[in-house]
Amino acid sequence: MSPTQVNALIPTNLLPGPVTLQVVLSGRAGPPVTLRLEESAPALFEAAGRTVIATHGNGPPITPDSTAAPGETVVLYATGLGPTAPQTLPNRIPTAAARLTNTAFQVWLNGVPVPRERILYAGVTPGFAGLFQVNLQLPPDAPKDPEIPVGTPDRMSPPGPVLPVQ
């Protein structure tokens, strides 16, 4: 929490629809706010400069100084990707992989869908609450520094973030 931001993890057992959220800190309550929960609200985590937070397949971070290469397997980090199988348990940190159940999940590079067979895994990141990962094998013709939204055609992550690719 900061003076201008509150981060909250929505329990996985809440159903889509309107909910009321109220922040209470040290016995002081803010005003109740009505929100609409959706089944998914995809977003990629970003570093400075609108660069997505991602790693090379062998673990080091992808940065403008350590770019990914076409054909390489990378790991993207996201939140809000939706239901998984098996289901994640409310108030529990996942201990095993659980894939997304939405078969329409997609990754785009500069508006072009990446072939689904190149999405090697999309689901929870074991050991972390609210963190999803997408293991993606970049196409051999991946463009340099593409904009990279994820989600479904009707519910994509916000535009703008790029993946540093050579």
KAZILIN-V949483 format. One record per backbone hydrogen bond with DSSP energy under -0.5 kcal/mol. CO is the residue of the C=O (numbers start at 0). NH is the residue of the N-H. Records with the same first field share a line. If there is no record, write none. Layout:
CO=NH + NH
This chain:
1=4
4=1
7=9
10=13
16=36
18=34
20=32
22=29
24=27
27=24
32=20
34=18 + 36
36=16
42=78
44=52
46=49 + 50
47=50
49=161
50=46
51=53
52=76
53=61
54=74
55=58
59=55
60=62
62=65
65=62
67=165
68=71
71=73 + 137
72=56
73=135
74=54
75=133
76=44
77=131
78=42
79=40
82=100 + 101
84=98
88=91
93=126
97=123
98=84
100=102
101=104
105=150
106=113
107=109
108=111
110=112
111=108
114=117
115=118
117=119 + 136
120=134
121=99
122=132
123=125
124=127
127=130
129=131
130=124
131=77
132=122
133=75 + 135
134=119 + 120
135=73 + 137
138=70 + 141
142=145
145=162
146=109
148=107
149=156
150=105
151=154
154=151
160=147
161=51 + 163
162=164
163=67
164=144
